[in-house]
Amino acid sequence: FSAGAMENWGLVTYRTVLVLFDEATTPVQIKQRIAYVVGHELAHQWFGNLVTMEWWTHLWLNEGFATWVGWLAVSHIFPEWHVWDQFVVQDVGAGLDLDSLKSSHPIEVEIAHASKIDEIFDAISYNKGAAVIHMIVCFIGEDVFREGMRAYLKQHMYKNAATGDLWKALSEASGKDLVSVMSGWTHHTGYPVVSVSRKDATTLQVSQERFLSTGPEPNASNGHNWHVPLRIITSTGGDPSSTLLEQESGTVEVAESVWLKLNSQQSGFFRVKYDDALFEPLCAVVPTLSPLDRVGLIADAFALAAAGYSSTVQALKLLPSYSNEDRYIVWSSIRSGLSDILSTWYEFDPAVVEKLRPIILKLYEPVVIKLGWEKRPEDGHTDSLLRSLILSATGALGSDLIFEESKRLFELLIDGNQSAVHPDLRSIVFGTLMNRDSPTYFDKLVKMYRENESQDQRTVIMGALGAAKDEAVIKQVLEFAKSSDVRKQDIIHVIGGVGARTAGRQLVWEWFTTNFEWLYDEFGGGFLLGRFISSCTNFSTQARLDEVTAFFSSQTKDMSVVDRAVKQALEGITSRVNWLKRDGDAVAAWVKAQ
């Protein structure tokens, strides 16, 4: 069962880990995932079942809406979880990452052959689709959006619909020409980076071009301009402006202010590049911005640096502005950006990574001290998520304190004290121990896996095994992945864990190439094979790019089923190669100066 769940009308089916919940054993991350997946599948009863897409070209009408409505349901039932903030960081972020590749595809993608269908069950149809819906809601208002959606569902119930039918219903409800405004977001691949500077005290100069992970290119937009809702906030306060940027460039009138920020609350699907005169005042007021605007500033800074629109050193210099940060979503974005740097620079110069680790640890430590290991009575849902995130990040960086506490808690656990390690913290304890001393803990964790009937706990252990650094143990982990202990649908959990760590990168690629025929035969008919390809190709050098290219070029099997996944993997490596060429030495010099 390659999917997480399936929305069959009358019999929704789920993986057990996505429907069975036990307060005593289920981590908070899986608890939230269960709530969302149930919401997603039930949303499909309207979006997919009651009204079905006309053809696979319009898959996003099923999956984009189910994604957005799934989060809407969770937010309604558990408002204290603040899931819309997480949606912007995780779902919209995943869509932005994939759609920055030349090998991405439009939301409305032509499907001429059945072999291409599985490939579009990806972050474009799901995440970008949901992000576009979120952008529409922010543009026309939730009440108007709801009115339009009721008309759309009523008109097309028990029938098929195309994207144009949606725009027509929403245009009639809003009185706005949404066909003109929104068609570009679904007909064209990619999204813009909006560059902004001051022309004078009350006039902004703005321009747009397609954002590419491999770096700026002339005519990257192929003459296409998006209708971009800029939503500008300033130091003077008040509601965001509703200005649309429709041309390649233009001017925008704003109130005179000390600072300003575009894409308020990250409501739009685009990146923002400020000139220095706008960027520096914004950095100075980071703590006063909303959590989502704080996320937007740091996430765009890291993304612009990785793609060559700005420098990585500039992004790193922004970090002190977040020294007193206390929100989970902001730390999640910071950790993601820093992890990308550590992962990429490892193949440039491991010494730079080793010098960067203590700098990052110093950033994390105040949060570790504040939250500690024990859940506090006043902790909310996102406090638990933040504790798990920050302890995991600190442990992965080699913190002795995290390692010693993980050892102590693990001994209590295997001595029979099942409450010694809170479910939210087991992934941290297991992952830290595998990271620091995998020869000692591999067999113990595999034994625990075999004796544990709880699928959510088994999932935690599978992910933790991938943290091994010892080469012999990594090979044991890879053998375990193919053993009868692991369901075929779960193998990706183990392989993905190994591939995400620098220590296992080469070994997991060797495992992948050795087992490719088996993987193709087992998973070639679904989208899991594409996930194996992306998980096993996290390289950053030209030599590795050449090796991966040669491997896929030499295959005699029908590679059309994973053609897009292969192109995206190669483009991802190319992006990282280019990143190191541009900023490798500059980051090394910055680290040395700290």
C-alpha positions in Angstrom: 0.0 0.0 0.0 2.2 2.8 -1.3 -0.2 5.7 -0.3 -0.9 6.8 3.2 -4.6 6.4 2.7 -7.2 6.0 0.0 -10.5 7.9 -0.3 -12.7 5.1 -1.7 -16.3 6.3 -1.5 -17.9 4.2 1.2 -14.6 2.6 2.4 -11.7 4.9 3.2 -8.6 2.8 3.8 -5.5 3.8 5.8 -2.1 2.6 6.8 -2.4 1.5 10.4 0.1 4.1 11.5 -2.2 6.8 10.1 -5.4 5.7 11.8 -4.5 3.9 15.1 -3.7 6.3 18.0 -2.7 5.6 21.6 -2.0 8.6 23.9 0.6 6.5 25.7 2.7 5.6 22.7 1.9 7.9 19.8 4.3 10.9 19.3 2.7 14.3 18.8 3.9 14.5 15.2 2.1 11.3 14.3 -1.0 12.4 16.3 -1.2 15.5 14.2 -0.5 13.5 11.0 -3.4 11.2 11.8 -5.8 14.1 12.3 -4.7 15.7 9.0 -4.8 12.5 6.9 -8.3 11.7 8.2 -9.4 15.2 7.2 -7.7 14.9 3.8 -9.5 11.7 3.0 -12.9 12.9 4.2 -12.4 16.1 2.1 -12.1 13.8 -0.9 -15.7 12.8 -0.4 -16.5 16.2 -1.9 -13.4 16.9 -3.9 -12.8 13.8 -6.0 -15.9 11.7 -5.2 -18.9 14.0 -5.3 -17.2 16.2 -8.0 -14.5 14.4 -10.0 -11.8 15.9 -12.2 -12.5 15.9 -15.9 -9.1 14.3 -16.7 -5.7 13.8 -14.9 -4.7 17.2 -16.1 -6.9 18.6 -13.4 -5.7 16.2 -10.6 -5.1 19.3 -8.4 -8.9 19.8 -8.1 -8.8 16.5 -6.1 -5.5 16.7 -4.3 -4.9 20.4 -3.9 -8.3 20.8 -2.4 -8.1 17.8 -0.2 -4.8 19.0 1.1 -6.2 22.5 1.9 -9.5 21.3 3.3 -7.7 18.7 5.4 -5.8 21.4 7.1 -8.9 23.5 7.4 -10.6 20.6 9.2 -7.7 20.2 11.7 -7.6 23.9 12.3 -11.3 24.0 13.1 -11.2 21.0 15.5 -7.8 21.8 17.1 -7.3 25.6 16.8 -4.7 25.5 19.5 -2.4 23.5 17.2 -1.9 26.5 14.8 -1.7 24.2 11.8 -2.1 27.0 9.3 1.3 28.3 10.3 2.7 24.8 9.8 0.9 24.6 6.4 2.8 27.6 5.2 6.2 26.3 6.4 5.8 22.7 5.4 3.3 22.3 2.6 3.8 25.6 0.8 7.6 25.2 1.4 7.6 21.8 -0.3 5.7 23.2 -3.3 8.2 26.1 -3.6 11.1 23.7 -3.5 9.9 21.4 -6.2 8.5 24.2 -8.4 11.9 25.9 -8.4 13.2 23.2 -10.7 13.1 23.5 -14.5 11.9 19.8 -14.5 8.8 20.7 -12.5 5.4 20.9 -14.3 2.4 23.1 -14.3 -0.5 22.4 -12.0 -2.6 21.7 -15.1 -0.2 19.3 -16.8 -1.1 17.4 -20.0 -1.2 13.7 -19.4 -1.1 11.7 -22.7 -0.1 8.3 -21.4 -1.1 6.2 -18.4 2.6 5.7 -17.4 2.8 9.4 -16.6 0.0 9.6 -14.1 1.8 8.4 -11.0 4.5 11.0 -11.5 2.1 13.9 -10.9 1.1 12.7 -7.5 3.7 15.1 -6.1 4.2 18.4 -4.3 2.9 20.3 -7.3 -0.6 18.7 -7.4 -0.8 18.6 -3.7 1.2 21.4 -2.1 1.4 24.0 -4.8 -2.3 23.3 -5.5 -3.2 23.9 -1.9 -0.9 27.0 -1.8 -2.7 28.5 -4.8 -6.1 27.9 -3.0 -4.7 29.6 0.1 -3.6 32.5 -2.1 -7.1 32.8 -3.6 -8.7 32.8 -0.1 -6.4 35.6 1.0 -7.1 37.5 -2.2 -11.0 37.4 -2.2 -11.8 36.6 1.4 -12.9 33.4 3.1 -16.7 34.2 3.0 -16.7 34.9 -0.7 -14.5 31.8 -1.4 -17.0 29.7 0.5 -19.9 31.1 -1.5 -18.1 30.3 -4.7 -17.1 26.8 -3.7 -20.7 26.0 -2.7 -21.8 27.0 -6.2 -19.0 25.0 -7.8 -19.9 21.8 -5.9 -23.6 22.2 -6.4 -23.3 22.7 -10.2 -20.9 19.8 -10.7 -22.1 17.2 -8.2 -22.0 13.7 -9.6 -20.3 15.1 -12.6 -16.8 16.1 -13.8 -15.2 19.5 -13.6 -12.2 21.2 -15.0 -10.1 24.1 -13.6 -12.0 26.6 -15.7 -15.2 25.6 -14.0 -13.6 26.5 -10.6 -12.4 29.9 -11.8 -15.9 30.7 -13.3 -17.6 29.9 -10.0 -15.2 31.9 -7.9 -15.3 34.8 -10.4 -19.1 35.0 -10.2 -19.0 35.0 -6.4 -16.2 37.6 -6.0 -17.0 39.9 -8.9 -13.3 39.6 -9.9 -11.8 38.2 -13.1 -10.1 35.3 -11.5 -9.6 33.6 -14.9 -7.0 36.3 -15.8 -5.6 36.5 -12.3 -5.2 32.8 -11.5 -4.8 31.0 -14.9 -1.1 31.8 -15.0 -0.5 30.1 -11.7 -2.0 26.8 -12.9 -1.0 26.9 -16.7 2.7 27.7 -16.2 5.5 25.9 -14.5 7.3 27.8 -11.7 6.7 30.9 -9.7 8.3 34.4 -9.5 10.9 36.0 -7.3 9.8 39.6 -6.8 12.7 42.1 -6.5 12.0 45.3 -4.6 13.8 48.6 -4.0 12.9 52.1 -3.1 12.6 54.6 -5.9 11.8 57.4 -3.4 10.3 57.6 0.1 6.8 56.6 -1.0 7.5 54.7 -4.3 8.7 51.1 -4.7 10.3 49.7 -7.8 9.3 46.1 -8.2 10.0 43.4 -10.8 9.4 39.7 -11.3 11.2 36.8 -12.9 11.0 33.1 -12.6 12.8 31.7 -9.6 15.1 28.8 -10.5 17.0 26.7 -8.0 19.9 26.5 -10.5 20.3 30.3 -10.5 19.0 33.3 -12.4 18.8 33.0 -16.2 17.9 35.5 -18.9 14.3 35.0 -20.1 13.6 32.3 -17.5 9.9 33.3 -17.5 9.6 32.9 -21.3 7.7 36.1 -21.5 5.1 35.0 -18.9 4.2 37.3 -16.0 2.3 36.2 -13.0 -0.5 38.2 -11.3 1.3 38.6 -8.0 -0.7 39.8 -4.9 2.1 41.8 -3.2 0.3 42.3 0.2 2.7 44.9 1.6 2.9 45.8 5.3 4.9 48.7 6.7 6.0 50.1 10.0 3.0 52.5 10.0 0.7 49.5 10.6 -2.7 48.8 9.2 -4.0 46.1 6.8 -1.8 44.8 4.0 -2.1 46.5 0.6 -4.0 44.6 -2.1 -1.7 45.6 -5.0 -1.3 43.2 -7.9 1.9 43.1 -9.9 0.8 42.1 -13.4 3.7 43.2 -15.5 7.4 42.3 -15.5 8.1 45.5 -13.6 6.4 48.5 -12.2 6.1 50.9 -9.3 4.0 50.7 -6.2 2.9 53.6 -4.0 3.3 53.1 -0.2 3.2 55.2 2.9 6.5 56.6 4.1 7.9 54.1 6.6 11.0 52.9 8.4 10.6 49.4 7.0 8.2 47.3 4.9 7.7 43.7 4.0 6.0 42.1 1.0 3.9 38.9 1.0 2.4 39.5 4.4 1.7 36.3 6.3 3.3 34.4 3.4 -0.1 34.3 1.7 1.4 34.3 -1.8 3.4 31.6 -3.7 6.5 33.5 -4.5 9.9 34.6 -3.1 11.0 38.2 -2.2 14.4 39.7 -2.8 15.0 43.1 -1.1 17.9 45.4 -1.9 20.2 46.2 1.0 18.5 49.5 1.8 15.2 47.6 2.5 16.7 44.4 3.9 18.7 45.9 6.7 15.9 47.8 8.4 13.7 44.7 8.2 16.4 42.6 9.9 16.4 45.1 12.8 12.7 44.5 13.5 12.5 40.8 13.1 11.2 40.2 16.7 8.3 42.5 16.1 7.1 40.7 13.0 4.4 38.0 13.1 5.7 34.4 13.3 4.8 33.8 9.6 6.5 37.0 8.5 9.6 36.0 10.5 9.5 32.6 8.7 9.1 34.3 5.3 12.2 36.5 5.8 14.5 33.7 6.8 13.1 31.1 4.4 13.5 33.4 1.5 17.0 34.4 2.6 18.1 30.7 2.6 16.3 29.9 -0.7 17.7 33.0 -2.5 21.2 32.1 -1.3 21.0 28.5 -2.4 19.9 29.5 -5.8 22.3 32.4 -6.3 20.0 35.4 -6.1 21.9 36.5 -2.9 24.7 35.2 -0.8 24.8 32.5 1.8 26.8 34.7 4.1 24.0 37.3 4.0 21.5 34.5 5.1 23.9 33.4 8.0 24.3 37.0 9.1 20.5 37.2 9.6 20.5 34.5 12.3 21.4 36.7 15.3 18.1 38.5 14.7 16.4 35.3 15.7 18.4 34.7 18.9 15.3 35.1 21.1 12.9 33.1 18.9 10.4 30.9 20.6 8.0 29.6 17.8 8.1 26.1 16.4 7.5 27.1 12.8 10.3 29.7 12.8 12.8 27.2 14.2 11.6 24.6 11.8 12.5 26.9 8.9 15.8 27.9 10.5 16.8 24.3 11.0 15.8 23.4 7.4 18.1 26.1 6.0 21.0 25.3 8.2 20.7 21.5 7.5 20.8 22.2 3.8 24.1 24.2 4.3 25.6 21.4 6.5 24.6 18.7 4.0 25.9 20.5 0.9 29.2 21.8 2.4 30.0 18.3 3.7 31.2 17.3 0.2 32.9 20.7 -0.2 35.0 20.6 2.9 34.1 18.5 6.0 36.3 20.8 8.1 33.9 23.7 7.4 31.0 21.6 8.6 32.8 20.7 11.8 33.5 24.4 12.5 30.0 25.4 11.7 28.5 22.8 14.1 29.4 24.7 17.4 28.2 28.0 15.9 24.8 26.4 15.3 24.8 24.6 18.6 25.2 28.0 20.3 22.1 29.2 18.5 20.1 26.2 19.7 21.3 25.9 23.3 19.1 28.6 24.8 16.0 26.9 23.5 17.1 23.6 24.8 17.7 25.1 28.3 14.3 26.8 28.2 12.3 23.8 27.2 14.3 20.9 28.7 13.3 17.3 28.3 10.3 17.2 30.6 6.9 18.2 29.3 5.7 21.2 31.4 2.0 21.7 32.6 1.8 24.9 30.6 3.1 23.4 27.3 0.9 23.5 24.3 0.9 21.4 21.2 3.5 23.5 19.4 5.7 23.5 22.5 5.9 19.7 22.2 6.7 20.0 18.5 9.5 22.6 19.2 11.0 20.5 22.0 11.2 17.5 19.7 12.7 19.6 16.9 15.3 21.4 18.9 16.5 18.4 20.9 16.7 16.3 17.7 18.7 19.1 15.9 21.1 19.5 18.9 21.6 15.8 19.2 22.4 15.5 15.5 25.0 18.2 15.8 26.9 16.0 18.4 25.9 17.6 21.7 27.4 15.6 24.6 24.6 16.7 26.9 21.9 15.3 24.6 23.9 12.1 24.1 24.4 11.5 27.9 20.7 12.1 28.7 19.7 9.8 25.8 21.8 7.0 27.2 20.3 7.4 30.6 16.7 7.4 29.4 17.4 4.5 27.1 18.7 2.3 29.9 15.6 3.1 31.9 13.4 2.1 29.0 15.1 -1.2 28.3 15.0 -2.0 32.1 11.2 -1.9 31.8 10.2 1.6 32.6 8.0 2.3 29.6 7.2 5.8 30.8 10.8 6.9 31.1 10.9 8.3 27.6 7.9 10.3 26.4 6.6 9.2 23.0 7.5 12.6 21.6 11.2 12.1 22.6 11.8 8.5 21.5 13.0 9.5 18.0 15.5 11.9 19.6 16.8 9.3 22.0 17.1 6.6 19.4 18.4 8.8 16.7 21.1 10.4 19.0 22.3 7.0 20.1 22.6 5.7 16.6 24.4 8.9 15.6 27.0 8.7 18.3 27.4 4.9 19.0 25.5 2.8 16.5 27.6 -0.4 17.0 26.3 -0.5 20.6 22.7 0.4 19.9 21.8 -1.1 16.5 21.0 -4.6 17.8 19.1 -3.2 20.8 16.9 -1.1 18.6 16.2 -3.9 16.1 15.3 -6.1 19.1 12.9 -3.4 20.3 11.5 -3.1 16.8 10.7 -6.8 16.6 9.1 -6.9 20.0 7.0 -3.8 19.6 3.5 -4.3 18.1 2.9 -0.5 17.9 3.3 0.6 14.3 4.0 4.2 15.2 6.8 3.1 17.5 8.2 0.9 14.7 8.1 3.9 12.4 10.1 5.9 14.9 12.8 3.2 15.2 13.0 2.8 11.4 13.7 6.5 11.0 16.3 6.5 13.8 18.3 3.6 12.4 19.2 5.8 9.4 21.3 8.1 11.8 24.1 5.5 12.0 27.6 6.8 11.2 29.6 3.6 11.4 30.0 2.1 7.9 29.6 -1.5 9.0 26.4 -0.6 10.9 25.0 1.4 7.9 25.4 -1.7 5.8 23.5 -3.6 8.5 20.7 -1.0 8.4 20.4 -1.3 4.6 20.2 -5.1 4.9 17.6 -4.7 7.6 15.5 -2.5 5.2 15.1 -5.4 2.8 14.5 -8.0 5.4 11.2 -9.7 6.2 11.0 -7.5 9.3 10.1 -4.5 7.2 7.0 -4.2 5.2 7.7 -3.2 1.6 5.7 0.0 2.0 7.9 1.0 4.9 11.3 0.4 3.3 11.4 4.0 2.3 11.4 5.1 5.9 14.7 3.3 6.5 16.3 4.2 3.2 15.2 7.8 3.5 16.7 8.1 6.9 20.1 6.8 5.7 20.0 9.0 2.6 19.3 12.1 4.5 22.6 11.8 6.5 26.0 12.6 5.1 27.6 9.5 6.6 25.3 7.1 4.7 25.1 9.1 1.4 27.5 7.0 -0.6 26.5 3.6 0.9 22.8 4.2 0.2 23.6 5.1 -3.4 25.6 1.9 -3.8 22.6 0.0 -2.3 20.2 1.7 -4.7 22.3 0.9 -7.8 22.8 -2.7 -6.7 19.1 -3.2 -6.0 17.7 -1.0 -8.8 16.2 -3.9 -10.8 14.4 -5.2 -7.6 13.2 -1.7 -6.7 11.9 -1.2 -10.3 10.0 -4.5 -10.3 8.5 -3.9 -6.8 7.8 -0.2 -7.0 7.9 0.8 -10.7 4.1 0.9 -11.0 3.7 3.6 -8.3 5.2 6.8 -7.0 7.4 5.2 -4.3 10.2 4.5 -6.9 10.5 8.3 -7.4 10.9 8.7 -3.6 13.7 6.2 -3.6 15.5 8.1 -6.4 15.2 11.4 -4.5 16.3 9.8 -1.2 19.4 8.2 -2.6 20.8 11.1 -4.7 21.6 13.8 -2.2 25.0 14.6 -3.7 26.7 18.0 -4.2 29.7 17.4 -6.5 30.2 17.3 -10.3 31.8 13.9 -10.1 28.6 12.5 -8.4 26.4 14.3 -10.8 28.3 12.6 -13.7 28.0 9.2 -11.9 24.3 9.5 -11.3 23.7 10.7 -14.8 25.6 7.8 -16.3 23.7 5.3 -14.2 20.3 6.3 -15.3 21.4 6.8 -18.9 22.6 3.2 -19.0 19.3 1.6 -17.9 17.6 -0.7 -20.4 14.3 -0.7 -18.6 11.4 1.6 -19.5 12.4 4.7 -17.5 9.4 6.8 -18.6 7.7 5.9 -15.4 10.3 7.8 -13.4 11.5 10.2 -16.1 10.5 13.3 -14.2 11.9 12.0 -10.9 15.3 11.4 -12.5 15.4 14.8 -14.1 14.5 16.4 -10.7 17.2 14.4 -8.9 19.8 15.5 -11.4 18.7 19.1 -11.3 18.8 19.0 -7.5 22.5 17.9 -7.6 23.2 20.5 -10.3 21.8 23.2 -8.0 24.0 22.2 -5.1 27.1 22.0 -7.4 26.4 25.6 -8.5 25.8 26.7 -4.9 29.2 25.4 -3.8 30.9 27.0 -6.8 29.4 30.4 -5.9 29.6 30.4 -2.1 31.9 27.6 -1.0 34.9 29.7 -0.2 32.9 32.6 1.1 31.1 30.5 3.7 34.4 28.8 4.7 35.9 32.3 5.3 32.8 33.4 7.3 33.0 30.3 9.5 36.7 30.9 10.1 36.1 34.5 11.2 33.5 33.6 13.8 
